[in-house]
Amino acid sequence: MRTAPNFLLPVFAIAAAFFELSPRAHALDFDKDIEPILRKKCFKCHSGPRAKAGLRMDNLLYLAKKIGTEEDMPIHPGHPEKSLLVKKASLPRTDTDAMPPPRRGEGLSAIELGAIKTWITEGASLESKAAEPGDKPTTEKPAADMNKVYAWSNTDGKKLQAGFVRLEGTNVVLKKEDGTEFSYPMSSLSADSRKQAKDLSIAQ
């Protein structure tokens, strides 16, 4: 195979450096570049109301929220190294915590993982770049029913009827029939009530 003349090698080196360091022409588009990856590699376990560990990759409202502690956040805009999605997908396939689990399918390719890291670094926008002017953002929240009363129970088996207001850190804010709001530790709720609080927060 013929090699390039020595005097051309510096030119090739400069060109390679230019293309490597050149900024992206445009930010990654969630609908076009990211959602297909999540659908292919994550939706099998992490979609719908019965999603594993409560992590829903198919719900934009969930992805846009900061749920739980910082370490539990699936997406940490601007910080792929802090994002649970990247941490789990970056683990060796032999690791029992690797996502998706080996028995559930193949892991993310280097290109797929790189795209997700870049998207998160760019701010993890959930809006489609192809949206027409005037279109509603895909993360717009529907109106919440603040007047509905739900049944709650704690780890001691005690029950209470109250409305859901919001999640606030590690607590859930509930509303009594008289309109009084109070904060209650999520850790003191039964498993069903904790799930109800998370589901209501996502649908809020």
ROPA-841801 format. One record per residue (C-alpha): chain; residue in three letters; x, y, z. Coordinates in steps of 0.001 Angstrom, whole numbers, plus 524288, in hexadecimal, padded with zeros to 5 digits. Example, Ala and Ser with C-alpha at 12.3 -4.5 7.8 and 13.67 -1.06 7.14 Angstrom:
% residues 2
 chaine residu     X     Y     Z
      A    ALA 8300C 7EE6C 81E78
      A    SER 83566 7FBDC 81BE4
***
This chain:
% residues 204
 chaine residu     X     Y     Z
      A    MET 80000 80000 80000
      A    ARG 8054B 80D71 7FC4B
      A    THR 80789 816D1 8079E
      A    ALA 8059D 8256E 80751
      A    PRO 811B2 82DBA 804A3
      A    ASN 81821 8327D 81104
      A    PHE 81525 840B1 80E11
      A    LEU 80672 83D88 80E16
      A    LEU 8064F 83728 81B97
      A    PRO 805BF 8441D 8231E
      A    VAL 7FA5A 8483E 81A70
      A    PHE 7F2E4 83BBB 81D9E
      A    ALA 7F5D4 83D77 82C11
      A    ILE 7F099 84B62 82C09
      A    ALA 7E460 84737 824A9
      A    ALA 7E1DD 83BFC 82E1D
      A    ALA 7E33E 84501 839BF
      A    PHE 7D9EB 84EBD 83386
      A    PHE 7CF2D 844AF 83174
      A    GLU 7D124 83EFE 83EFF
      A    LEU 7D023 84C13 845C6
      A    SER 7C59D 85235 83D50
      A    PRO 7B902 854CC 844DC
      A    ARG 7AC98 84D8F 84114
      A    ALA 7A494 8546C 836B4
      A    HIS 79842 8529A 83EED
      A    ALA 793C6 84D06 84BD8
      A    LEU 78E9C 83F34 84C37
      A    ASP 77FF3 83DD1 84A7E
      A    PHE 778EB 83595 854C3
      A    ASP 76E5F 8303F 84BA0
      A    LYS 777D8 82D37 84091
      A    ASP 78486 82982 8477B
      A    ILE 78186 82538 8556D
      A    GLU 773BE 81FB4 8569A
      A    PRO 7765D 814D6 84CA1
      A    ILE 781EC 8103C 854FC
      A    LEU 779C0 81019 86165
      A    ARG 76EB3 80928 85A54
      A    LYS 777E3 7FEAF 85520
      A    LYS 78014 7FC5C 86149
      A    CYS 7782B 80118 86D1B
      A    PHE 76987 8005D 86AC0
      A    LYS 768C5 7F190 86CA6
      A    CYS 76AEE 7F345 87B50
      A    HIS 768F3 801C8 87D99
      A    SER 75BE7 8059F 877A6
      A    GLY 74DDF 805F2 87C2B
      A    PRO 74887 8068D 88A0E
      A    ARG 74F84 7F9D3 88DBC
      A    ALA 75D07 7FE98 889C7
      A    LYS 7684C 7F82A 890F5
      A    ALA 76C62 7FFC7 89D29
      A    GLY 7628D 80A38 89944
      A    LEU 76BDE 80F6E 88ECE
      A    ARG 763D6 8134D 882E0
      A    MET 76BB5 81630 876B4
      A    ASP 75F37 8179E 86E94
      A    ASN 759C6 8231A 8764E
      A    LEU 75EC8 830C4 87349
      A    LEU 758CD 83644 87FA5
      A    TYR 760A3 82C72 8878F
      A    LEU 76D4F 82F4D 8805A
      A    ALA 76B51 83DE5 88243
      A    LYS 76943 83CA8 890E8
      A    LYS 77357 83BEC 89BA3
      A    ILE 76E47 8302E 8A320
      A    GLY 774F4 82AF2 8AF53
      A    THR 78318 82DCF 8B29B
      A    GLU 78CEF 8330F 8A8D4
      A    GLU 792C5 82567 8A790
      A    ASP 78570 81FF7 8A37D
      A    MET 7830D 829BD 89893
      A    PRO 782F4 8227F 88B81
      A    ILE 786A1 82F11 8846A
      A    HIS 78F17 839B9 88A6D
      A    PRO 78F49 844AA 8801C
      A    GLY 79D1E 8490A 87D3F
      A    HIS 7A33F 83DE8 884E7
      A    PRO 7A32D 83089 87E5C
      A    GLU 7AC89 82B62 888B8
      A    LYS 7A213 82DE9 89322
      A    SER 796C9 82838 88B36
      A    LEU 7920A 81ADA 88FB7
      A    LEU 78EFD 8170B 881AB
      A    VAL 79D28 81913 87D89
      A    LYS 7A2C6 812D4 889CD
      A    LYS 79AED 8064C 887E8
      A    ALA 79CD4 805A7 8792E
      A    SER 7AB90 80790 87AA2
      A    LEU 7AD8E 7FBD9 88393
      A    PRO 7B42A 7EFA1 87E08
      A    ARG 7AA72 7E5B4 878CF
      A    THR 7AF3B 7DC2B 8832B
      A    ASP 7AAFD 7E56B 88E1D
      A    THR 79E1D 7E172 89478
      A    ASP 799EA 7EFCB 894B3
      A    ALA 79C6E 7F1E3 8862A
      A    MET 790ED 7F722 87E67
      A    PRO 78A7F 7F178 87729
      A    PRO 78D1E 7E487 87E22
      A    PRO 79439 7DADC 8752F
      A    ARG 788A8 7D195 875C7
      A    ARG 77F8D 7DC5B 870FD
      A    GLY 78717 7E03D 864E4
      A    GLU 7936E 7E669 85FC1
      A    GLY 79939 7F259 86626
      A    LEU 79AB4 7FFCD 86033
      A    SER 7A4EC 800CB 855AA
      A    ALA 7AFFE 80A97 856F9
      A    ILE 7A917 81343 84CFF
      A    GLU 79BFA 81290 85427
      A    LEU 7A211 8153D 86163
      A    GLY 7AA16 8204C 85B93
      A    ALA 79DD2 82682 855E2
      A    ILE 796EB 82601 86313
      A    LYS 7A2C8 82BD0 869FA
      A    THR 7A387 836D2 85FFF
      A    TRP 794E7 83973 86111
      A    ILE 795CE 83A59 86FE6
      A    THR 7A1F0 842FB 86F06
      A    GLU 79A6A 84C10 865F4
      A    GLY 78FB7 84D86 87036
      A    ALA 78724 84189 86DAA
      A    SER 77C7D 8492B 866B1
      A    LEU 7700F 8411C 86516
      A    GLU 76A78 84A04 85AB3
      A    SER 76B23 845CE 84C94
      A    LYS 7732F 84ED2 843E3
      A    ALA 769B1 84B52 838FF
      A    ALA 75E08 85110 8403C
      A    GLU 7568F 85B45 83891
      A    PRO 75557 8691B 83E07
      A    GLY 749AF 8698C 8471C
      A    ASP 74A54 85B1A 84A93
      A    LYS 748D5 85844 858F9
      A    PRO 75536 85348 85FAE
      A    THR 7553D 84492 8616F
      A    THR 757A8 84672 87003
      A    GLU 74BB4 84EFD 87279
      A    LYS 744CC 84A59 87EB3
      A    PRO 73648 84771 87E96
      A    ALA 72DEB 84E21 888C1
      A    ALA 72EC6 846EB 895B1
      A    ASP 72282 8431C 89D38
      A    MET 725A8 84967 8AA55
      A    ASN 71823 84668 8AFF5
      A    LYS 7183A 837A7 8AE98
      A    VAL 719A7 82FDF 8BB2C
      A    TYR 7220D 8239D 8BBAC
      A    ALA 723C6 818B5 8C58D
      A    TRP 7312D 81860 8CC19
      A    SER 73733 80EDE 8D5BB
      A    ASN 743D6 80EF9 8DD64
      A    THR 74D30 8043A 8E13C
      A    ASP 74589 80214 8EDD7
      A    GLY 7390E 7FF3C 8E665
      A    LYS 7322C 80BE9 8E9FA
      A    LYS 729AE 811B2 8DF49
      A    LEU 72665 81F87 8DB47
      A    GLN 71E33 8263F 8D0E1
      A    ALA 7250E 8320F 8CB0C
      A    GLY 727C0 83914 8BE5C
      A    PHE 734E4 838D6 8B79A
      A    VAL 73C07 845E2 8B623
      A    ARG 74A16 842DF 8B226
      A    LEU 756A9 83BC2 8B538
      A    GLU 76039 84426 8BCBC
      A    GLY 76D9D 83E01 8BE43
      A    THR 76BDD 8317A 8C61D
      A    ASN 75E39 8357E 8CAB1
      A    VAL 750C1 83598 8C4A7
      A    VAL 747F0 8414C 8C6DC
      A    LEU 739BC 83D5F 8C925
      A    LYS 72D6A 84569 8CB40
      A    LYS 722F0 842AE 8D56A
      A    GLU 71474 8445D 8D2AA
      A    ASP 714BE 851AC 8D957
      A    GLY 71F1C 8563E 8CFB1
      A    THR 72A7D 85583 8D92B
      A    GLU 7370F 850B6 8D2F7
      A    PHE 7410F 84887 8DA33
      A    SER 74DCE 841BC 8D6EE
      A    TYR 74FCA 8332B 8D969
      A    PRO 75C47 82B0A 8D7C8
      A    MET 75BCC 82214 8CC01
      A    SER 7638F 81809 8D3B5
      A    SER 75849 816E3 8DD67
      A    LEU 74E41 813C5 8D2E8
      A    SER 74AB1 80600 8CEE0
      A    ALA 75052 80110 8C20C
      A    ASP 74328 80305 8BB29
      A    SER 741F0 810F4 8C01B
      A    ARG 74FED 81441 8BC2D
      A    LYS 74D17 80F4A 8AE7D
      A    GLN 74059 8170D 8AE45
      A    ALA 7479B 82375 8B208
      A    LYS 751C7 8217A 8A74A
      A    ASP 74765 81E4E 89D19
      A    LEU 73F78 82A64 8A0BA
      A    SER 74BB4 832CA 8A047
      A    ILE 74EC3 82DE2 8928A
      A    ALA 740D2 83051 88DF0
      A    GLN 7406B 83DC4 8943E
***
